[in-house]
Amino acid sequence: MHPAAVEHSRAFETRGKIHKYASFATLPLFGVELALGQSLYNGTGNTDAKKGAHAAVGAGIVGLFGVNTVTGVWNMFGDEGRRDKTGRTLRLVHGLLMMAGDVGFCRHVGDRTPQRKTPDRTEFRKSKNDAPKKLSRQKKTELARALLKIILEVREKCLTKKS
């Protein structure tokens, strides 16, 4: 037996397009954020400008994640989304993983602590030789989150083409 056809409104389709475009707009921001973060960690170049850019790009990622959360939840749990049973499990898993990413962003922002200052008000930094050899837990979390986002977006794009 075939599932019943569900017709979606124009608003549903528009939210879906916004969700898709915001998803793809997030991907290059992850790369920029990674490069800026690594550059700040290494201490190369104008760190004040990079800190501002790092914060701006991070705010852009959080904003796009917020847009995706709102449009995704609205389409998933709105009246039309609840009626559409086709692919519901996959959409639910995708939504829950993305909301877990939202929690990770909130935790990351909440964990930010100001850098220590020396008595002459300059930033305290370790020398390059003191840098740890392994990636920090925070860096691993950020990379895993970015990789998960890329995998899910590629998977979603592949599934969308088949339909």
Buried (B, 14 or more C-beta within 10 A) or exposed (E): EEEEEEEBEEEBEEBBEBBBBBBEBBBEBBEBBBBBBEBBEEBEEEBEEBEEBBEBBBEBBBBBBEBBBBBBBBBBEBEBBEEBEEEEEEBEEBBEEBBEBBEBBEEBEEEEEEEEEEEEEEEEEEEEEEEEEEEEEEBEBBEEBBEBBBEBBEEBEEEEEEE
